[in-house]
């Protein structure tokens, strides 16, 4: 009989412990999930803050006179007073001279044209 009472008390204590620990375990899991969510939101807030400051800097640059001047020069082909515009166009003569040099290099090889690599052409151009 005594063993039965001890077992009954043990089962009762175990039931009470389980009854009170189940909500506690749920609450611990819930608080961890909330903390994790808070940490994720903090990271997102920091990222948004960095992006926001970057965008503010870009807006300030786009409002600056330097940007407006550069845009006017590049897109609208305008210039400041006293500036001179210089247009550089490729020369047709240089292309013909380069073609003649390549021809001379090829013909310098015993009058026989053969396909040689670009590296060899440069080597012969500088060292022959």
Secondary structure as UniProt FT lines:
FT   HELIX           2..63
FT   HELIX           65..76
FT   TURN            81..82
FT   HELIX           92..107
FT   TURN            108..111
FT   HELIX           118..127
//
